[in-house]
Amino acid sequence: MAQSHSEVLDALLDTQASHELSIIKLSEPISGPLKQNGAERTSDVSAEVFENPTPASLEADLAHYKELFSKLRFSYLEQVTKEKFIRAIVGDPPLVVEHQENVELEESLAVAKAALKAQKTEVAELVAELEARGRELCRKYENIQMETTQLQELPAKIGALQTSVEELKAAQQPGSNPTLNLPLEKTLALVEERERERAELDRQLEQLQVMVPRKTRELERLSAELQPLEVKRLGSTASAREAKRRKEEALGGVGDDLEERGRWWRGVESGLKGMLGVEG
């Protein structure tokens, strides 16, 4: 069974806690207390150097100690040489060194110096390689620390995203519109169909927009032709009303009765002709 995210994160944190890396811990074998003759002895170097070490401070201390050791080495060699020279002079019998011995000694010293120089070069290359690897490991360690922090924040983010997904699913439940619950392929087909319909409507709209100026001119022409006819109609209506009024005044109200009687006689005549089969 696969381990859960929390179990993997806990295992990673436990591993980091048990293998914590720091400059102070790396420097403990050097800066720690020394024991001599069964008693604990502190180093002459002040412990303040190791309280808050940084790469820059360690490099400065290294350069300082190299200079001190170089001076100490020179003083030691000078003291040993003087001591050997004095012992050779005051010895009984005195030590006499031949020229050939000096030549042989110089040759052996040259060989030893060459070997020492080669070893120093090899050590310098090794130190440079170790420094490069140390810096690379430091960068990787910092990246691991940062990624561990991100992993610790990840469960909360995952929970928030899951909540958002559930809310979106609830909001996208199918309603009264069945097209909102279509699968992807049908939805794409529907969208394509709607796009074609919209393109057709746009084409028709462009055609209608082209026809608008012509129709507007035709409407203006018809309006211009209709205006005199409307005036004429109004005049004819007024004239007809006036003529009817005068006719009614002339007949004294008999006109309506005569008109009704005429319609009645015409109806009787039409009925008789239909009964007798006489064509009018």
CORPETA-V944422 format. One record per backbone hydrogen bond with DSSP energy under -1.0 kcal/mol. CO is the residue of the C=O (numbers start at 0). NH is the residue of the N-H. Records with the same first field share a line. If there is no record, write none. Layout:
CO->NH, NH
This chain:
3->7
4->8
5->9
6->10
7->11
8->12
9->13
10->14
11->15
12->16
13->17
14->18
21->25
22->26
26->30
27->31
33->40
35->38
38->35
40->33
45->48
46->49
47->50
53->57
54->58
55->59
56->60
57->61
58->62
59->63
60->64
61->65
62->66
63->67
64->68
65->69
66->70
67->71
68->72
69->73
70->74
71->75
72->76
73->77
74->78
75->79
76->80
77->81
78->82
79->83
80->84
81->85
82->86
83->87
84->88
85->89
87->94
97->101
98->102
99->103
100->104
101->105
102->106
103->107
104->108
105->109
106->110
107->111
108->112
109->113
110->114
111->115
112->116
113->117
114->118
115->119
116->120
117->121
118->122
119->123
120->124
121->125
122->126
123->127
124->128
125->129
126->130
127->131
128->132
129->133
130->134
131->135
132->136
133->137
134->138
135->139
136->140
137->141
138->142
139->143
140->144
141->145
142->146
143->147
144->148
145->149
146->150
147->151
148->152
149->153
152->156
153->157
154->158
155->159
156->160
157->161
158->162
159->163
160->164
161->165
162->166
163->167
164->168
165->169
166->170
167->171
169->172
176->179
177->180
182->186
183->187
184->188
185->189
186->190
187->191
188->192
189->193
190->194
191->195
192->196
193->197
194->198
195->199
196->200
197->201
198->202
199->203
200->204
201->205
202->206
203->207
204->208
205->209
206->210
207->211
210->214
211->215
212->216
213->217
214->218
215->219
216->220
217->221
218->222
219->223
220->224
221->225
222->226
224->228
225->229
226->230
227->231
228->232
229->233
230->234
231->235
232->236
233->237
234->238
235->239
236->240
237->241
238->242
239->243
240->244
241->245
242->246
243->247
244->248
245->249
246->250
247->251, 252
253->257
254->258
255->259
256->260
257->261
258->262
259->263
260->264
261->265
262->266
263->267
264->268
265->269
266->270
267->271
268->272
269->273
270->274
271->275
272->276, 277
